[in-house]
């Protein structure tokens, strides 16, 4: 049977909708996201860039959950920043972390199902907050886990609920030459207009402060 583009799109949308952490019903009752946004001078940042000394808009997205022995615990975190007056208008993802298997094993805690699918959801929230400015990868390099998330968007989500635009080499801290294996570095990711809102879907599972 020939699979048409529209049929393939419906299949992908179905898979995405079945991802357990994509919807509030798949989240542990104690889990919630917090989002904080503030303005900061560039020299106050740990990854201070001497080429840009202006103010930065910064967003922290944090996943929290009540764990045995630990109580209310941060289990996922993403930071993104954007130059206020610089020549790069996009939000750059920085300092992403999700507690992995080792954390739970070391502390004798069974890893909750919620904790296994937070990465894509966290990036979805970041992309929605970024809006028309779009989201780009870390200019100083991305971990293997981060690369998998970016490539997942490129291979599975583009045209479904994500749009991408090209980012020129040497711009926004990108390398001067593009590498085929690192193509995600030269893309600007935006939420596709009209696609479902992950923030609205989360409801009281996400708190803005």
Secondary structure, DSSP 8 states (H G I E B T S, - for coil): ----HHHHHHHHHHHHHH-GGGSGGGS-TT-EEEEEEEEEEGGGSTT--TT--SEEEEEEEEEEEEETTTEEEEEEEEEEEEESSSS--SEEEEEEEE--HHHHHHTT----GGGGSHHHHHHHHHHHHHGGG-EE--TT---HHHHHHHHHIIIIIBTTTEEEEE--TTSTT--SS--GGGGGGGEEEEE-TTS--HHHHHGGGEEE-
